Amino acid sequence: MSASAPRLIVFAGHAGTGKSTLARIAIPRLHAATGESFCMLDKDTVYGAFSSKVMGLLTGDPDDRDSPTYLENLRDQEYSGLLDIARENIALGVNVVLVGPFSREVKSRRMFDARALGMPEDTPIRVVWVALDEAEAKRRIVARGDHRDRYKLEHWDEYRKRRFDPNPVEFPELIRYDNTHRDPARFEALLAALR
């Protein structure tokens, strides 16, 4: 357990931006630099099979992760559960890395407030907004061929209306990371900001 309060690190952003990949590359580097443990909680890993089962029962479409039915009945419960697991790990002295869109939580500023998240008040929070141009994000979503993206791709015009691009002036605490190209210097700067 580290001498300082355990950290909550969030890789947030829209589908196809590379949040999970970036987190998986960052965590071993953070561990090597700090000697601390990090628990990674990726929303798709934690809730993928569960949500498929529930959406199959609700709508007949286990791949649906973007319809009004999902957004109104399951989305917030998934995020609440992730935060509950994160809270338990932080209480045990383990740093937590959360991966998921978290757009509502960022937009409402809840993601920057340890108390609003139910975390200990001294929990340092770092939120990385992984940004990518919409056309490139869509290209990557198509290329990865994940069945859970089918509904989103079939209803792209509706999905794109909800894409939120946080203004750096309005969200100065957000660590914005353009993931269009791998840039070693920018990645090193990101790691330094997360330590």
C-alpha positions in Angstrom: 0.0 0.0 0.0 1.3 3.4 -0.9 2.0 6.1 1.7 -0.3 8.5 -0.1 -4.0 8.1 -0.7 -4.9 5.6 -3.4 -5.7 7.3 -6.7 -8.6 7.0 -9.0 -7.6 7.3 -12.7 -10.3 7.4 -15.4 -9.8 6.8 -19.1 -13.0 8.3 -20.5 -14.2 9.1 -24.0 -16.4 7.9 -26.8 -16.4 4.5 -28.4 -13.5 3.6 -30.6 -11.1 6.1 -29.2 -8.7 3.5 -27.7 -9.4 4.0 -24.0 -8.9 0.3 -23.1 -5.7 0.0 -25.1 -4.2 3.1 -23.7 -5.0 2.0 -20.1 -3.4 -1.4 -20.7 -0.3 0.3 -21.9 -0.2 2.9 -19.1 -0.8 0.6 -16.1 2.4 -1.5 -16.3 4.4 1.7 -16.8 2.7 3.4 -13.8 3.4 0.3 -11.7 7.0 0.3 -12.7 7.4 4.0 -12.0 5.6 4.0 -8.6 5.9 0.4 -7.3 2.1 0.6 -6.6 -0.7 -1.7 -7.6 -3.4 -0.7 -10.0 -6.8 -2.4 -10.4 -8.2 -2.0 -13.9 -12.0 -2.0 -14.2 -13.1 -1.8 -17.9 -16.9 -1.3 -18.2 -17.1 -3.7 -21.2 -15.2 -6.4 -19.3 -17.1 -6.0 -16.0 -20.6 -5.8 -17.5 -20.3 -7.2 -21.1 -21.8 -10.7 -20.6 -24.3 -9.4 -18.0 -25.6 -6.6 -20.2 -25.8 -8.9 -23.2 -28.1 -11.2 -21.2 -30.2 -8.4 -19.8 -30.6 -6.6 -23.2 -31.4 -9.9 -24.9 -34.2 -10.4 -22.4 -35.4 -6.8 -22.6 -35.2 -6.1 -26.3 -34.3 -9.4 -28.0 -31.0 -7.8 -29.0 -28.0 -8.9 -26.8 -25.7 -6.5 -28.8 -27.7 -3.4 -27.9 -25.6 -0.9 -25.9 -27.1 2.3 -27.2 -30.9 2.2 -27.5 -33.2 4.3 -25.3 -34.0 1.0 -23.5 -30.4 0.5 -22.6 -29.7 4.1 -21.8 -32.8 4.4 -19.5 -32.7 1.0 -17.8 -29.1 -0.3 -17.6 -26.5 2.4 -18.3 -26.5 4.1 -15.0 -26.6 0.8 -13.1 -23.4 -0.3 -14.8 -21.6 2.9 -13.9 -22.8 2.8 -10.4 -21.6 -0.8 -10.0 -18.2 0.2 -11.4 -17.9 3.0 -8.9 -18.9 0.7 -6.1 -16.1 -1.8 -7.0 -13.6 1.1 -7.4 -14.7 2.4 -3.9 -14.0 -1.0 -2.3 -10.6 -1.2 -3.8 -9.6 2.4 -2.9 -10.8 1.7 0.7 -8.3 -1.3 0.7 -5.5 1.0 -0.5 -5.4 -0.1 -4.1 -5.2 2.5 -7.0 -8.0 2.1 -9.5 -8.1 2.7 -13.2 -11.6 2.9 -14.6 -12.3 2.6 -18.3 -15.5 3.6 -20.0 -17.2 6.5 -21.8 -18.2 8.3 -18.6 -19.5 11.2 -20.7 -22.5 12.0 -18.5 -20.3 12.0 -15.4 -17.7 14.2 -17.0 -20.3 16.6 -18.4 -22.0 17.0 -15.0 -18.5 17.4 -13.4 -19.4 14.5 -11.0 -16.3 12.6 -12.2 -14.0 15.3 -10.6 -15.6 15.2 -7.1 -14.5 12.4 -4.8 -17.4 13.0 -2.5 -20.0 12.9 -5.3 -18.5 9.6 -6.4 -18.7 8.2 -2.8 -14.9 8.0 -2.6 -12.9 9.1 0.4 -12.5 12.9 0.2 -8.7 12.7 -0.1 -8.8 10.5 -3.2 -6.8 12.1 -5.9 -8.7 11.8 -9.2 -7.2 12.1 -12.7 -9.6 12.0 -15.6 -8.1 11.4 -19.1 -10.4 12.3 -21.9 -9.3 10.1 -24.8 -10.2 12.1 -27.9 -10.4 11.1 -31.5 -12.0 12.6 -34.6 -15.5 11.1 -35.2 -14.7 9.7 -38.6 -11.6 8.0 -37.3 -13.4 6.6 -34.3 -16.1 5.2 -36.5 -13.4 3.6 -38.8 -11.8 2.0 -35.8 -15.2 0.7 -34.5 -15.9 -0.9 -37.8 -12.4 -2.4 -38.0 -12.5 -4.0 -34.5 -15.7 -5.9 -35.5 -17.1 -6.1 -31.9 -20.7 -7.3 -32.0 -21.6 -4.9 -29.2 -21.1 -2.0 -31.6 -23.7 -3.2 -34.1 -26.6 -1.1 -32.7 -24.4 2.0 -32.5 -23.2 1.6 -36.1 -26.8 0.9 -37.4 -28.0 4.1 -35.6 -24.9 6.3 -36.0 -26.8 9.5 -36.7 -28.6 9.2 -33.4 -25.4 8.2 -31.5 -23.3 11.0 -33.0 -25.8 13.6 -31.6 -24.7 12.5 -28.1 -21.0 12.8 -28.7 -19.6 15.3 -26.2 -16.4 17.2 -26.8 -15.4 18.8 -23.5 -14.0 22.3 -24.0 -10.6 22.6 -22.2 -11.5 26.0 -20.9 -14.7 24.7 -19.2 -12.9 21.5 -18.0 -9.4 22.5 -17.0 -9.0 19.5 -14.7 -9.5 17.1 -17.6 -6.3 15.6 -19.1 -7.1 15.7 -22.8 -5.2 13.0 -24.9 -5.5 13.0 -28.7 -5.2 9.3 -29.6 -5.0 9.7 -33.3 -1.3 8.8 -33.5 1.0 7.2 -31.0 3.5 9.9 -29.9 6.0 8.7 -27.3 6.6 12.2 -25.9 2.9 12.9 -25.4 2.5 9.5 -23.8 5.3 10.1 -21.4 3.7 13.5 -20.5 0.5 11.6 -19.8 2.1 9.1 -17.5 3.8 12.0 -15.6 0.4 13.6 -15.1 -1.1 10.4 -13.7 1.6 9.7 -11.1 
